[in-house]
Amino acid sequence: MRRLRRVLAAVAAAVVVLGVLLIVVFPTRTYFAQRASIADAEYELHRLDDERQRLEARVEDLQSSEAVEEIARGDYGMVYPGEEPYGILPTPPPEIDLPDVWPFDALEEHLADTRS
């Protein structure tokens, strides 16, 4: 009889622990997971709102003909009729004077190949 009571007490304790887990712990974990998800979504919302405001300012800026002309000239090299465009090339890299011993000879050949 005592043994049966101990087994029933253990089963009852297990049921109580399982009930506490189901009622308290699992919903709490879900609550914290949802809070983290909401925080991530709010962060993304603020980031997208900032991006939208930046793009709206850019659209407003592009409404002026000066901005469009600046982009056309700078990015696309466009000019008005009668104007003559010039392209300025960068200066070539300086010559490198390396010793004629290993491993510099192979490096000098490689650098000469990349410049051609």
TIFI-317368 format. One record per atom (N, C-alpha, C, O): residue in one letter; atom name; residue number from 1; x, y, z. Coordinates in nm, 4 decimals, decimal comma. Layout:
<rec "A" "CA" NUM <X Y Z>>
...
% end
This chain:
<rec "M" "N" 1 <0,0806 -0,1190 0,0000>>
<rec "M" "CA" 1 <0,0000 0,0000 0,0000>>
<rec "M" "C" 1 <0,0863 0,1274 0,0000>>
<rec "M" "O" 1 <0,0588 0,2240 -0,0712>>
<rec "R" "N" 2 <0,1905 0,1231 0,0821>>
<rec "R" "CA" 2 <0,2806 0,2379 0,0869>>
<rec "R" "C" 2 <0,3457 0,2625 -0,0476>>
<rec "R" "O" 2 <0,3609 0,3760 -0,0928>>
<rec "R" "N" 3 <0,3827 0,1546 -0,1085>>
<rec "R" "CA" 3 <0,4488 0,1646 -0,2384>>
<rec "R" "C" 3 <0,3546 0,2273 -0,3420>>
<rec "R" "O" 3 <0,3960 0,3096 -0,4237>>
<rec "L" "N" 4 <0,2295 0,1875 -0,3368>>
<rec "L" "CA" 4 <0,1301 0,2427 -0,4275>>
<rec "L" "C" 4 <0,1115 0,3924 -0,4039>>
<rec "L" "O" 4 <0,0981 0,4697 -0,4988>>
<rec "R" "N" 5 <0,1107 0,4326 -0,2768>>
<rec "R" "CA" 5 <0,0980 0,5746 -0,2455>>
<rec "R" "C" 5 <0,2183 0,6540 -0,2985>>
<rec "R" "O" 5 <0,2027 0,7645 -0,3504>>
<rec "R" "N" 6 <0,3372 0,5968 -0,2848>>
<rec "R" "CA" 6 <0,4570 0,6649 -0,3352>>
<rec "R" "C" 6 <0,4514 0,6809 -0,4873>>
<rec "R" "O" 6 <0,4858 0,7858 -0,5417>>
<rec "V" "N" 7 <0,4081 0,5760 -0,5531>>
<rec "V" "CA" 7 <0,3979 0,5822 -0,6986>>
<rec "V" "C" 7 <0,2930 0,6854 -0,7380>>
<rec "V" "O" 7 <0,3164 0,7646 -0,8292>>
<rec "L" "N" 8 <0,1789 0,6861 -0,6719>>
<rec "L" "CA" 8 <0,0752 0,7837 -0,7015>>
<rec "L" "C" 8 <0,1220 0,9268 -0,6706>>
<rec "L" "O" 8 <0,0895 1,0204 -0,7436>>
<rec "A" "N" 9 <0,1976 0,9423 -0,5632>>
<rec "A" "CA" 9 <0,2507 1,0746 -0,5291>>
<rec "A" "C" 9 <0,3502 1,1202 -0,6363>>
<rec "A" "O" 9 <0,3508 1,2374 -0,6739>>
<rec "A" "N" 10 <0,4336 1,0292 -0,6854>>
<rec "A" "CA" 10 <0,5291 1,0632 -0,7903>>
<rec "A" "C" 10 <0,4565 1,0995 -0,9198>>
<rec "A" "O" 10 <0,4934 1,1956 -0,9872>>
<rec "V" "N" 11 <0,3534 1,0226 -0,9541>>
<rec "V" "CA" 11 <0,2757 1,0513 -1,0738>>
<rec "V" "C" 11 <0,2039 1,1860 -1,0582>>
<rec "V" "O" 11 <0,1987 1,2653 -1,1522>>
<rec "A" "N" 12 <0,1498 1,2108 -0,9417>>
<rec "A" "CA" 12 <0,0806 1,3380 -0,9172>>
<rec "A" "C" 12 <0,1800 1,4543 -0,9274>>
<rec "A" "O" 12 <0,1480 1,5584 -0,9848>>
<rec "A" "N" 13 <0,2989 1,4367 -0,8724>>
<rec "A" "CA" 13 <0,4013 1,5421 -0,8807>>
<rec "A" "C" 13 <0,4408 1,5655 -1,0268>>
<rec "A" "O" 13 <0,4570 1,6800 -1,0690>>
<rec "A" "N" 14 <0,4560 1,4590 -1,1026>>
<rec "A" "CA" 14 <0,4905 1,4725 -1,2441>>
<rec "A" "C" 14 <0,3798 1,5453 -1,3194>>
<rec "A" "O" 14 <0,4079 1,6290 -1,4052>>
<rec "V" "N" 15 <0,2552 1,5144 -1,2882>>
<rec "V" "CA" 15 <0,1425 1,5805 -1,3531>>
<rec "V" "C" 15 <0,1413 1,7290 -1,3164>>
<rec "V" "O" 15 <0,1145 1,8139 -1,4015>>
<rec "V" "N" 16 <0,1701 1,7601 -1,1901>>
<rec "V" "CA" 16 <0,1736 1,8998 -1,1466>>
<rec "V" "C" 16 <0,2866 1,9745 -1,2187>>
<rec "V" "O" 16 <0,2666 2,0861 -1,2667>>
<rec "V" "N" 17 <0,4045 1,9131 -1,2262>>
<rec "V" "CA" 17 <0,5177 1,9757 -1,2953>>
<rec "V" "C" 17 <0,4845 1,9955 -1,4428>>
<rec "V" "O" 17 <0,5112 2,1018 -1,4988>>
<rec "L" "N" 18 <0,4271 1,8946 -1,5052>>
<rec "L" "CA" 18 <0,3882 1,9068 -1,6451>>
<rec "L" "C" 18 <0,2826 2,0158 -1,6628>>
<rec "L" "O" 18 <0,2871 2,0910 -1,7601>>
<rec "G" "N" 19 <0,1885 2,0247 -1,5703>>
<rec "G" "CA" 19 <0,0871 2,1291 -1,5760>>
<rec "G" "C" 19 <0,1484 2,2677 -1,5628>>
<rec "G" "O" 19 <0,1094 2,3602 -1,6341>>
<rec "V" "N" 20 <0,2448 2,2822 -1,4712>>
<rec "V" "CA" 20 <0,3133 2,4110 -1,4556>>
<rec "V" "C" 20 <0,3874 2,4464 -1,5838>>
<rec "V" "O" 20 <0,3843 2,5615 -1,6272>>
<rec "L" "N" 21 <0,4539 2,3484 -1,6448>>
<rec "L" "CA" 21 <0,5240 2,3725 -1,7705>>
<rec "L" "C" 21 <0,4272 2,4183 -1,8792>>
<rec "L" "O" 21 <0,4540 2,5144 -1,9513>>
<rec "L" "N" 22 <0,3164 2,3495 -1,8897>>
<rec "L" "CA" 22 <0,2200 2,3833 -1,9942>>
<rec "L" "C" 22 <0,1539 2,5183 -1,9702>>
<rec "L" "O" 22 <0,1246 2,5907 -2,0654>>
<rec "I" "N" 23 <0,1305 2,5524 -1,8458>>
<rec "I" "CA" 23 <0,0582 2,6752 -1,8144>>
<rec "I" "C" 23 <0,1514 2,7967 -1,8059>>
<rec "I" "O" 23 <0,1116 2,9065 -1,8450>>
<rec "V" "N" 24 <0,2740 2,7798 -1,7558>>
<rec "V" "CA" 24 <0,3611 2,8938 -1,7295>>
<rec "V" "C" 24 <0,4792 2,9022 -1,8257>>
<rec "V" "O" 24 <0,4980 3,0052 -1,8904>>
<rec "V" "N" 25 <0,5579 2,7980 -1,8362>>
<rec "V" "CA" 25 <0,6862 2,8060 -1,9058>>
<rec "V" "C" 25 <0,6691 2,8191 -2,0568>>
<rec "V" "O" 25 <0,7264 2,9095 -2,1175>>
<rec "F" "N" 26 <0,5927 2,7322 -2,1170>>
<rec "F" "CA" 26 <0,5798 2,7356 -2,2626>>
<rec "F" "C" 26 <0,5154 2,8652 -2,3127>>
<rec "F" "O" 26 <0,5648 2,9224 -2,4099>>
<rec "P" "N" 27 <0,4083 2,9136 -2,2514>>
<rec "P" "CA" 27 <0,3546 3,0422 -2,2958>>
<rec "P" "C" 27 <0,4539 3,1579 -2,2741>>
<rec "P" "O" 27 <0,4580 3,2519 -2,3534>>
<rec "T" "N" 28 <0,5329 3,1504 -2,1674>>
<rec "T" "CA" 28 <0,6320 3,2542 -2,1416>>
<rec "T" "C" 28 <0,7376 3,2553 -2,2514>>
<rec "T" "O" 28 <0,7772 3,3622 -2,2980>>
<rec "R" "N" 29 <0,7829 3,1393 -2,2927>>
<rec "R" "CA" 29 <0,8797 3,1309 -2,4024>>
<rec "R" "C" 29 <0,8198 3,1881 -2,5308>>
<rec "R" "O" 29 <0,8865 3,2605 -2,6046>>
<rec "T" "N" 30 <0,6952 3,1552 -2,5560>>
<rec "T" "CA" 30 <0,6279 3,2077 -2,6746>>
<rec "T" "C" 30 <0,6156 3,3591 -2,6659>>
<rec "T" "O" 30 <0,6341 3,4291 -2,7654>>
<rec "Y" "N" 31 <0,5845 3,4093 -2,5472>>
<rec "Y" "CA" 31 <0,5712 3,5536 -2,5263>>
<rec "Y" "C" 31 <0,7037 3,6241 -2,5574>>
<rec "Y" "O" 31 <0,7050 3,7248 -2,6281>>
<rec "F" "N" 32 <0,8143 3,5717 -2,5052>>
<rec "F" "CA" 32 <0,9451 3,6345 -2,5292>>
<rec "F" "C" 32 <0,9861 3,6239 -2,6760>>
<rec "F" "O" 32 <1,0466 3,7163 -2,7304>>
<rec "A" "N" 33 <0,9535 3,5122 -2,7398>>
<rec "A" "CA" 33 <0,9838 3,4979 -2,8826>>
<rec "A" "C" 33 <0,9037 3,5992 -2,9643>>
<rec "A" "O" 33 <0,9554 3,6576 -3,0595>>
<rec "Q" "N" 34 <0,7784 3,6197 -2,9270>>
<rec "Q" "CA" 34 <0,6958 3,7180 -2,9972>>
<rec "Q" "C" 34 <0,7462 3,8595 -2,9741>>
<rec "Q" "O" 34 <0,7445 3,9415 -3,0659>>
<rec "R" "N" 35 <0,7912 3,8894 -2,8523>>
<rec "R" "CA" 35 <0,8478 4,0223 -2,8245>>
<rec "R" "C" 35 <0,9716 4,0468 -2,9098>>
<rec "R" "O" 35 <0,9894 4,1562 -2,9633>>
<rec "A" "N" 36 <1,0576 3,9451 -2,9228>>
<rec "A" "CA" 36 <1,1772 3,9606 -3,0054>>
<rec "A" "C" 36 <1,1387 3,9805 -3,1510>>
<rec "A" "O" 36 <1,1988 4,0620 -3,2210>>
<rec "S" "N" 37 <1,0392 3,9066 -3,1965>>
<rec "S" "CA" 37 <0,9931 3,9218 -3,3345>>
<rec "S" "C" 37 <0,9350 4,0607 -3,3587>>
<rec "S" "O" 37 <0,9581 4,1202 -3,4640>>
<rec "I" "N" 38 <0,8611 4,1117 -3,2637>>
<rec "I" "CA" 38 <0,8038 4,2459 -3,2760>>
<rec "I" "C" 38 <0,9151 4,3504 -3,2775>>
<rec "I" "O" 38 <0,9096 4,4458 -3,3550>>
<rec "A" "N" 39 <1,0148 4,3330 -3,1932>>
<rec "A" "CA" 39 <1,1274 4,4278 -3,1910>>
<rec "A" "C" 39 <1,2003 4,4277 -3,3247>>
<rec "A" "O" 39 <1,2367 4,5338 -3,3753>>
<rec "D" "N" 40 <1,2219 4,3099 -3,3822>>
<rec "D" "CA" 40 <1,2871 4,3018 -3,5131>>
<rec "D" "C" 40 <1,2026 4,3697 -3,6201>>
<rec "D" "O" 40 <1,2550 4,4415 -3,7053>>
<rec "A" "N" 41 <1,0726 4,3468 -3,6155>>
<rec "A" "CA" 41 <0,9836 4,4072 -3,7152>>
<rec "A" "C" 41 <0,9802 4,5595 -3,7001>>
<rec "A" "O" 41 <0,9777 4,6313 -3,8001>>
<rec "E" "N" 42 <0,9801 4,6092 -3,5763>>
<rec "E" "CA" 42 <0,9818 4,7541 -3,5554>>
<rec "E" "C" 42 <1,1119 4,8157 -3,6046>>
<rec "E" "O" 42 <1,1107 4,9237 -3,6638>>
<rec "Y" "N" 43 <1,2235 4,7486 -3,5811>>
<rec "Y" "CA" 43 <1,3521 4,7970 -3,6306>>
<rec "Y" "C" 43 <1,3497 4,8047 -3,7836>>
<rec "Y" "O" 43 <1,3920 4,9043 -3,8422>>
<rec "E" "N" 44 <1,3003 4,6995 -3,8467>>
<rec "E" "CA" 44 <1,2926 4,6968 -3,9935>>
<rec "E" "C" 44 <1,1988 4,8063 -4,0442>>
<rec "E" "O" 44 <1,2260 4,8690 -4,1466>>
<rec "L" "N" 45 <1,0895 4,8293 -3,9734>>
<rec "L" "CA" 45 <0,9954 4,9341 -4,0113>>
<rec "L" "C" 45 <1,0620 5,0723 -4,0046>>
<rec "L" "O" 45 <1,0457 5,1537 -4,0956>>
<rec "H" "N" 46 <1,1362 5,0980 -3,8979>>
<rec "H" "CA" 46 <1,2061 5,2264 -3,8853>>
<rec "H" "C" 46 <1,3123 5,2415 -3,9939>>
<rec "H" "O" 46 <1,3293 5,3500 -4,0497>>
<rec "R" "N" 47 <1,3828 5,1344 -4,0236>>
<rec "R" "CA" 47 <1,4849 5,1391 -4,1275>>
<rec "R" "C" 47 <1,4211 5,1687 -4,2638>>
<rec "R" "O" 47 <1,4715 5,2511 -4,3401>>
<rec "L" "N" 48 <1,3115 5,1017 -4,2928>>
<rec "L" "CA" 48 <1,2432 5,1246 -4,4198>>
<rec "L" "C" 48 <1,1824 5,2647 -4,4264>>
<rec "L" "O" 48 <1,1800 5,3263 -4,5330>>
<rec "D" "N" 49 <1,1336 5,3147 -4,3139>>
<rec "D" "CA" 49 <1,0782 5,4504 -4,3116>>
<rec "D" "C" 49 <1,1886 5,5529 -4,3382>>
<rec "D" "O" 49 <1,1669 5,6493 -4,4117>>
<rec "D" "N" 50 <1,3057 5,5331 -4,2795>>
<rec "D" "CA" 50 <1,4186 5,6229 -4,3068>>
<rec "D" "C" 50 <1,4582 5,6168 -4,4539>>
<rec "D" "O" 50 <1,4861 5,7196 -4,5155>>
<rec "E" "N" 51 <1,4606 5,4969 -4,5094>>
<rec "E" "CA" 51 <1,4941 5,4806 -4,6510>>
<rec "E" "C" 51 <1,3900 5,5493 -4,7395>>
<rec "E" "O" 51 <1,4251 5,6132 -4,8387>>
<rec "R" "N" 52 <1,2630 5,5361 -4,7040>>
<rec "R" "CA" 52 <1,1562 5,6013 -4,7802>>
<rec "R" "C" 52 <1,1725 5,7520 -4,7765>>
<rec "R" "O" 52 <1,1590 5,8184 -4,8793>>
<rec "Q" "N" 53 <1,2014 5,8070 -4,6589>>
<rec "Q" "CA" 53 <1,2201 5,9513 -4,6480>>
<rec "Q" "C" 53 <1,3399 5,9975 -4,7302>>
<rec "Q" "O" 53 <1,3347 6,1028 -4,7938>>
<rec "R" "N" 54 <1,4469 5,9200 -4,7292>>
<rec "R" "CA" 54 <1,5648 5,9544 -4,8082>>
<rec "R" "C" 54 <1,5310 5,9535 -4,9574>>
<rec "R" "O" 54 <1,5716 6,0431 -5,0314>>
<rec "L" "N" 55 <1,4567 5,8521 -5,0004>>
<rec "L" "CA" 55 <1,4198 5,8439 -5,1412>>
<rec "L" "C" 55 <1,3223 5,9546 -5,1812>>
<rec "L" "O" 55 <1,3301 6,0059 -5,2929>>
<rec "E" "N" 56 <1,2315 5,9917 -5,0925>>
<rec "E" "CA" 56 <1,1405 6,1021 -5,1219>>
<rec "E" "C" 56 <1,2179 6,2335 -5,1372>>
<rec "E" "O" 56 <1,1863 6,3151 -5,2237>>
<rec "A" "N" 57 <1,3188 6,2529 -5,0531>>
<rec "A" "CA" 57 <1,4021 6,3733 -5,0661>>
<rec "A" "C" 57 <1,4790 6,3705 -5,1973>>
<rec "A" "O" 57 <1,4962 6,4745 -5,2610>>
<rec "R" "N" 58 <1,5251 6,2536 -5,2383>>
<rec "R" "CA" 58 <1,5972 6,2406 -5,3650>>
<rec "R" "C" 58 <1,5035 6,2708 -5,4828>>
<rec "R" "O" 58 <1,5427 6,3386 -5,5778>>
<rec "V" "N" 59 <1,3801 6,2204 -5,4761>>
<rec "V" "CA" 59 <1,2817 6,2478 -5,5820>>
<rec "V" "C" 59 <1,2548 6,3973 -5,5901>>
<rec "V" "O" 59 <1,2468 6,4534 -5,6994>>
<rec "E" "N" 60 <1,2407 6,4620 -5,4746>>
<rec "E" "CA" 60 <1,2164 6,6063 -5,4736>>
<rec "E" "C" 60 <1,3364 6,6814 -5,5310>>
<rec "E" "O" 60 <1,3199 6,7802 -5,6025>>
<rec "D" "N" 61 <1,4565 6,6344 -5,4998>>
<rec "D" "CA" 61 <1,5776 6,6973 -5,5524>>
<rec "D" "C" 61 <1,5853 6,6825 -5,7038>>
<rec "D" "O" 61 <1,6309 6,7736 -5,7728>>
<rec "L" "N" 62 <1,5413 6,5690 -5,7554>>
<rec "L" "CA" 62 <1,5497 6,5443 -5,8995>>
<rec "L" "C" 62 <1,4419 6,6183 -5,9790>>
<rec "L" "O" 62 <1,4390 6,6094 -6,1017>>
<rec "Q" "N" 63 <1,3553 6,6895 -5,9119>>
<rec "Q" "CA" 63 <1,2552 6,7682 -5,9828>>
<rec "Q" "C" 63 <1,3156 6,8936 -6,0448>>
<rec "Q" "O" 63 <1,2546 6,9543 -6,1329>>
<rec "S" "N" 64 <1,4345 6,9333 -6,0001>>
<rec "S" "CA" 64 <1,4971 7,0543 -6,0557>>
<rec "S" "C" 64 <1,5797 7,0185 -6,1782>>
<rec "S" "O" 64 <1,6404 6,9116 -6,1841>>
<rec "S" "N" 65 <1,5816 7,1075 -6,2747>>
<rec "S" "CA" 65 <1,6575 7,0820 -6,3975>>
<rec "S" "C" 65 <1,8074 7,0863 -6,3725>>
<rec "S" "O" 65 <1,8837 7,0241 -6,4465>>
<rec "E" "N" 66 <1,8512 7,1585 -6,2699>>
<rec "E" "CA" 66 <1,9940 7,1644 -6,2391>>
<rec "E" "C" 66 <2,0460 7,0272 -6,1961>>
<rec "E" "O" 66 <2,1546 6,9861 -6,2370>>
<rec "A" "N" 67 <1,9694 6,9573 -6,1146>>
<rec "A" "CA" 67 <2,0121 6,8253 -6,0690>>
<rec "A" "C" 67 <2,0157 6,7265 -6,1849>>
<rec "A" "O" 67 <2,1074 6,6450 -6,1947>>
<rec "V" "N" 68 <1,9164 6,7335 -6,2722>>
<rec "V" "CA" 68 <1,9126 6,6435 -6,3877>>
<rec "V" "C" 68 <2,0309 6,6725 -6,4796>>
<rec "V" "O" 68 <2,0936 6,5800 -6,5314>>
<rec "E" "N" 69 <2,0616 6,8013 -6,5001>>
<rec "E" "CA" 69 <2,1751 6,8369 -6,5840>>
<rec "E" "C" 69 <2,3066 6,7885 -6,5230>>
<rec "E" "O" 69 <2,3945 6,7397 -6,5940>>
<rec "E" "N" 70 <2,3192 6,8022 -6,3933>>
<rec "E" "CA" 70 <2,4413 6,7568 -6,3258>>
<rec "E" "C" 70 <2,4610 6,6067 -6,3429>>
<rec "E" "O" 70 <2,5726 6,5614 -6,3681>>
<rec "I" "N" 71 <2,3548 6,5302 -6,3296>>
<rec "I" "CA" 71 <2,3643 6,3855 -6,3477>>
<rec "I" "C" 71 <2,3955 6,3520 -6,4933>>
<rec "I" "O" 71 <2,4794 6,2662 -6,5205>>
<rec "A" "N" 72 <2,3286 6,4192 -6,5869>>
<rec "A" "CA" 72 <2,3514 6,3921 -6,7286>>
<rec "A" "C" 72 <2,4958 6,4224 -6,7672>>
<rec "A" "O" 72 <2,5569 6,3460 -6,8419>>
<rec "R" "N" 73 <2,5506 6,5316 -6,7178>>
<rec "R" "CA" 73 <2,6887 6,5670 -6,7505>>
<rec "R" "C" 73 <2,7883 6,4763 -6,6789>>
<rec "R" "O" 73 <2,8825 6,4259 -6,7400>>
<rec "G" "N" 74 <2,7671 6,4559 -6,5502>>
<rec "G" "CA" 74 <2,8642 6,3805 -6,4710>>
<rec "G" "C" 74 <2,8638 6,2315 -6,4976>>
<rec "G" "O" 74 <2,9698 6,1712 -6,5150>>
<rec "D" "N" 75 <2,7466 6,1715 -6,5009>>
<rec "D" "CA" 75 <2,7383 6,0259 -6,5121>>
<rec "D" "C" 75 <2,7367 5,9769 -6,6565>>
<rec "D" "O" 75 <2,7872 5,8685 -6,6859>>
<rec "Y" "N" 76 <2,6794 6,0556 -6,7462>>
<rec "Y" "CA" 76 <2,6617 6,0082 -6,8832>>
<rec "Y" "C" 76 <2,7435 6,0855 -6,9857>>
<rec "Y" "O" 76 <2,7392 6,0523 -7,1041>>
<rec "G" "N" 77 <2,8176 6,1871 -6,9441>>
<rec "G" "CA" 77 <2,9027 6,2621 -7,0345>>
<rec "G" "C" 77 <2,8274 6,3406 -7,1397>>
<rec "G" "O" 77 <2,8822 6,3693 -7,2462>>
<rec "M" "N" 78 <2,7044 6,3755 -7,1124>>
<rec "M" "CA" 78 <2,6248 6,4500 -7,2101>>
<rec "M" "C" 78 <2,6638 6,5973 -7,2082>>
<rec "M" "O" 78 <2,7030 6,6512 -7,1047>>
<rec "V" "N" 79 <2,6525 6,6613 -7,3241>>
<rec "V" "CA" 79 <2,6826 6,8037 -7,3371>>
<rec "V" "C" 79 <2,5746 6,8689 -7,4212>>
<rec "V" "O" 79 <2,5007 6,8016 -7,4930>>
<rec "Y" "N" 80 <2,5665 7,0004 -7,4113>>
<rec "Y" "CA" 80 <2,4733 7,0749 -7,4959>>
<rec "Y" "C" 80 <2,5283 7,0815 -7,6385>>
<rec "Y" "O" 80 <2,6493 7,0709 -7,6584>>
<rec "P" "N" 81 <2,4415 7,0989 -7,7368>>
<rec "P" "CA" 81 <2,4904 7,1166 -7,8742>>
<rec "P" "C" 81 <2,5863 7,2364 -7,8812>>
<rec "P" "O" 81 <2,5605 7,3425 -7,8244>>
<rec "G" "N" 82 <2,6957 7,2162 -7,9513>>
<rec "G" "CA" 82 <2,7955 7,3212 -7,9631>>
<rec "G" "C" 82 <2,9068 7,3095 -7,8607>>
<rec "G" "O" 82 <3,0133 7,3680 -7,8800>>
<rec "E" "N" 83 <2,8857 7,2359 -7,7526>>
<rec "E" "CA" 83 <2,9913 7,2127 -7,6533>>
<rec "E" "C" 83 <3,0758 7,0947 -7,6973>>
<rec "E" "O" 83 <3,0286 7,0071 -7,7697>>
<rec "E" "N" 84 <3,2000 7,0927 -7,6535>>
<rec "E" "CA" 84 <3,2894 6,9836 -7,6906>>
<rec "E" "C" 84 <3,3361 6,9126 -7,5631>>
<rec "E" "O" 84 <3,4007 6,9742 -7,4784>>
<rec "P" "N" 85 <3,3038 6,7834 -7,5488>>
<rec "P" "CA" 85 <3,3442 6,7119 -7,4264>>
<rec "P" "C" 85 <3,4917 6,6717 -7,4319>>
<rec "P" "O" 85 <3,5450 6,6427 -7,5391>>
<rec "Y" "N" 86 <3,5552 6,6704 -7,3189>>
<rec "Y" "CA" 86 <3,6939 6,6255 -7,3061>>
<rec "Y" "C" 86 <3,6995 6,5181 -7,1983>>
<rec "Y" "O" 86 <3,6352 6,5280 -7,0938>>
<rec "G" "N" 87 <3,7770 6,4169 -7,2269>>
<rec "G" "CA" 87 <3,8001 6,3128 -7,1281>>
<rec "G" "C" 87 <3,9433 6,3207 -7,0800>>
<rec "G" "O" 87 <4,0359 6,3198 -7,1611>>
<rec "I" "N" 88 <3,9629 6,3282 -6,9511>>
<rec "I" "CA" 88 <4,0970 6,3379 -6,8944>>
<rec "I" "C" 88 <4,1334 6,2011 -6,8387>>
<rec "I" "O" 88 <4,0660 6,1493 -6,7498>>
<rec "L" "N" 89 <4,2410 6,1428 -6,8919>>
<rec "L" "CA" 89 <4,2852 6,0109 -6,8497>>
<rec "L" "C" 89 <4,3740 6,0226 -6,7270>>
<rec "L" "O" 89 <4,4435 6,1227 -6,7096>>
<rec "P" "N" 90 <4,3721 5,9210 -6,6420>>
<rec "P" "CA" 90 <4,4601 5,9240 -6,5252>>
<rec "P" "C" 90 <4,6060 5,9056 -6,5681>>
<rec "P" "O" 90 <4,6337 5,8473 -6,6730>>
<rec "T" "N" 91 <4,6965 5,9545 -6,4882>>
<rec "T" "CA" 91 <4,8383 5,9384 -6,5186>>
<rec "T" "C" 91 <4,8774 5,7924 -6,5048>>
<rec "T" "O" 91 <4,8221 5,7220 -6,4203>>
<rec "P" "N" 92 <4,9720 5,7448 -6,5861>>
<rec "P" "CA" 92 <5,0133 5,6055 -6,5744>>
<rec "P" "C" 92 <5,0884 5,5834 -6,4435>>
<rec "P" "O" 92 <5,1482 5,6762 -6,3890>>
<rec "P" "N" 93 <5,0852 5,4619 -6,3942>>
<rec "P" "CA" 93 <5,1562 5,4352 -6,2686>>
<rec "P" "C" 93 <5,3065 5,4498 -6,2892>>
<rec "P" "O" 93 <5,3558 5,4269 -6,3996>>
<rec "P" "N" 94 <5,3785 5,4867 -6,1869>>
<rec "P" "CA" 94 <5,5235 5,5049 -6,2007>>
<rec "P" "C" 94 <5,5936 5,3719 -6,2266>>
<rec "P" "O" 94 <5,5468 5,2663 -6,1840>>
<rec "E" "N" 95 <5,7036 5,3784 -6,2950>>
<rec "E" "CA" 95 <5,7840 5,2592 -6,3214>>
<rec "E" "C" 95 <5,8460 5,2116 -6,1901>>
<rec "E" "O" 95 <5,8882 5,2919 -6,1069>>
<rec "I" "N" 96 <5,8503 5,0812 -6,1736>>
<rec "I" "CA" 96 <5,9078 5,0235 -6,0527>>
<rec "I" "C" 96 <6,0425 4,9631 -6,0893>>
<rec "I" "O" 96 <6,0509 4,8781 -6,1779>>
<rec "D" "N" 97 <6,1468 5,0064 -6,0220>>
<rec "D" "CA" 97 <6,2806 4,9552 -6,0473>>
<rec "D" "C" 97 <6,3122 4,8512 -5,9402>>
<rec "D" "O" 97 <6,3450 4,8848 -5,8264>>
<rec "L" "N" 98 <6,3016 4,7235 -5,9794>>
<rec "L" "CA" 98 <6,3252 4,6136 -5,8861>>
<rec "L" "C" 98 <6,4581 4,5468 -5,9178>>
<rec "L" "O" 98 <6,5031 4,5503 -6,0323>>
<rec "P" "N" 99 <6,5217 4,4858 -5,8175>>
<rec "P" "CA" 99 <6,6463 4,4141 -5,8433>>
<rec "P" "C" 99 <6,6229 4,2959 -5,9370>>
<rec "P" "O" 99 <6,5115 4,2443 -5,9453>>
<rec "D" "N" 100 <6,7287 4,2527 -6,0081>>
<rec "D" "CA" 100 <6,7177 4,1415 -6,1033>>
<rec "D" "C" 100 <6,7449 4,0071 -6,0379>>
<rec "D" "O" 100 <6,8002 3,9187 -6,1033>>
<rec "V" "N" 101 <6,7097 3,9884 -5,9158>>
<rec "V" "CA" 101 <6,7299 3,8609 -5,8460>>
<rec "V" "C" 101 <6,5942 3,8034 -5,8099>>
<rec "V" "O" 101 <6,4930 3,8732 -5,8051>>
<rec "W" "N" 102 <6,5962 3,6737 -5,7848>>
<rec "W" "CA" 102 <6,4733 3,6058 -5,7460>>
<rec "W" "C" 102 <6,4261 3,6621 -5,6138>>
<rec "W" "O" 102 <6,5128 3,6868 -5,5300>>
<rec "P" "N" 103 <6,3035 3,6846 -5,5858>>
<rec "P" "CA" 103 <6,1808 3,6617 -5,6598>>
<rec "P" "C" 103 <6,1358 3,7850 -5,7365>>
<rec "P" "O" 103 <6,0265 3,7864 -5,7933>>
<rec "F" "N" 104 <6,2190 3,8886 -5,7387>>
<rec "F" "CA" 104 <6,1775 4,0147 -5,8003>>
<rec "F" "C" 104 <6,1658 4,0066 -5,9512>>
<rec "F" "O" 104 <6,0872 4,0802 -6,0108>>
<rec "D" "N" 105 <6,2444 3,9163 -6,0157>>
<rec "D" "CA" 105 <6,2360 3,9074 -6,1616>>
<rec "D" "C" 105 <6,0979 3,8589 -6,2063>>
<rec "D" "O" 105 <6,0432 3,9096 -6,3042>>
<rec "A" "N" 106 <6,0419 3,7617 -6,1357>>
<rec "A" "CA" 106 <5,9082 3,7122 -6,1700>>
<rec "A" "C" 106 <5,8020 3,8185 -6,1402>>
<rec "A" "O" 106 <5,7043 3,8321 -6,2138>>
<rec "L" "N" 107 <5,8219 3,8920 -6,0335>>
<rec "L" "CA" 107 <5,7272 3,9977 -5,9984>>
<rec "L" "C" 107 <5,7299 4,1083 -6,1025>>
<rec "L" "O" 107 <5,6253 4,1621 -6,1389>>
<rec "E" "N" 108 <5,8485 4,1426 -6,1506>>
<rec "E" "CA" 108 <5,8599 4,2478 -6,2511>>
<rec "E" "C" 108 <5,7933 4,2052 -6,3816>>
<rec "E" "O" 108 <5,7291 4,2867 -6,4479>>
<rec "E" "N" 109 <5,8084 4,0762 -6,4193>>
<rec "E" "CA" 109 <5,7417 4,0260 -6,5398>>
<rec "E" "C" 109 <5,5898 4,0309 -6,5223>>
<rec "E" "O" 109 <5,5171 4,0676 -6,6146>>
<rec "H" "N" 110 <5,5438 3,9946 -6,4061>>
<rec "H" "CA" 110 <5,3996 3,9960 -6,3796>>
<rec "H" "C" 110 <5,3453 4,1392 -6,3862>>
<rec "H" "O" 110 <5,2394 4,1636 -6,4440>>
<rec "L" "N" 111 <5,4183 4,2325 -6,3269>>
<rec "L" "CA" 111 <5,3732 4,3725 -6,3312>>
<rec "L" "C" 111 <5,3744 4,4264 -6,4731>>
<rec "L" "O" 111 <5,2862 4,5039 -6,5100>>
<rec "A" "N" 112 <5,4733 4,3868 -6,5540>>
<rec "A" "CA" 112 <5,4783 4,4319 -6,6928>>
<rec "A" "C" 112 <5,3599 4,3765 -6,7709>>
<rec "A" "O" 112 <5,3048 4,4460 -6,8563>>
<rec "D" "N" 113 <5,3196 4,2519 -6,7433>>
<rec "D" "CA" 113 <5,2050 4,1917 -6,8118>>
<rec "D" "C" 113 <5,0751 4,2634 -6,7759>>
<rec "D" "O" 113 <4,9889 4,2815 -6,8619>>
<rec "T" "N" 114 <5,0601 4,3041 -6,6503>>
<rec "T" "CA" 114 <4,9343 4,3658 -6,6086>>
<rec "T" "C" 114 <4,9238 4,5088 -6,6613>>
<rec "T" "O" 114 <4,8127 4,5601 -6,6747>>
<rec "R" "N" 115 <5,0352 4,5743 -6,6913>>
<rec "R" "CA" 115 <5,0311 4,7100 -6,7442>>
<rec "R" "C" 115 <4,9982 4,7144 -6,8932>>
<rec "R" "O" 115 <4,9519 4,8168 -6,9435>>
<rec "S" "N" 116 <5,0213 4,6058 -6,9629>>
<rec "S" "CA" 116 <4,9957 4,6065 -7,1076>>
<rec "S" "C" 116 <4,8498 4,5880 -7,1383>>
<rec "S" "O" 116 <4,8111 4,5862 -7,2551>>
% end
